Amino acid sequence: MTDEPFDATSAQKAGLLNYVVPAVELDAKVDWLVNRIVDKSPTAIRRGKYAMRAIASMSFDESIAYAESQIALLAMTEDAKEGLKAFSEKRKPSWLGK
C-alpha cells in the first residue's frame, strides 16, 4: 500500500509467499512443489487454472459465486468419482482426465 519495496522474508511474514529459499535450493524446492501437483487430477488442475484466470477480473462476491459453481461442476467429473472411489478403497487414483 505504501509502494515501499520489501524483501522476500518480509513478504513471507506478511503471507504473500509460501516459501523463501536460498538460490542454491530453488531447483529442489520447485521439484518438490511440482511433485505435489503432478499426481493430482488433470481435470481439477485444468479447471483450477481456468477459474483463477476467470476470477481475476471479478469482484470478491462474483469470484466466490463463480468458484462455488466450478467446484460443483468439478464434483460431477469422472476424476471426482475416481478420487472418491480410490479414497474409499485406500489406493492411489487412476486419473482419466475427464
C-alpha positions, -999 to +999 in steps of 0.1 A: +000+000+000+029+024+007+048+015-025+079+007-004+100-022-015+103-052+008+124-084+008+113-120+005+114-127+042+091-097+049+068-109+021+066-143+036+059-129+071+030-109+055+016-141+040+024-131+004+048-161-001+046-197+010+084-204+008+116-185+007+147-205-001+183-197-010+191-197-047+211-229-044+179-247-030+155-232-056+155-261-081+150-287-053+120-267-039+105-263-074+109-300-080+092-307-046+063-284-054+059-299-089+058-334-075+030-323-051+009-314-082+016-339-109-001-368-092-034-348-089-064-349-112-055-333-145-092-322-148-090-304-114-057-287-123-070-276-157-103-263-142-085-246-113-062-227-136-091-217-158-110-205-127-081-185-114-078-166-147-115-160-148-119-146-113-090-122-117-114-096-133-143-103-109-154-087-077-150-107-045-186-117-043-187-127-080-155-147-076-169-166-046-201-175-065-181-185-096-157-206-075-186-224-059-202-231-093-168-245-106-165-268-075-200-281-082-191-288-118-159-305-109-177-327-084-196-342-114-165-353-133-152-388-137-120-378-120-140-367-089-158-401-089-124-419-093-109-398-064-137-407-040-136-444-051-098-445-047-100-429-013-126-453+000-106-482-014-074-468+002-055-467-031-039-442-054-064-428-080-060-436-117-070-402-132-089-403-165-086-365-172-123-363-177 
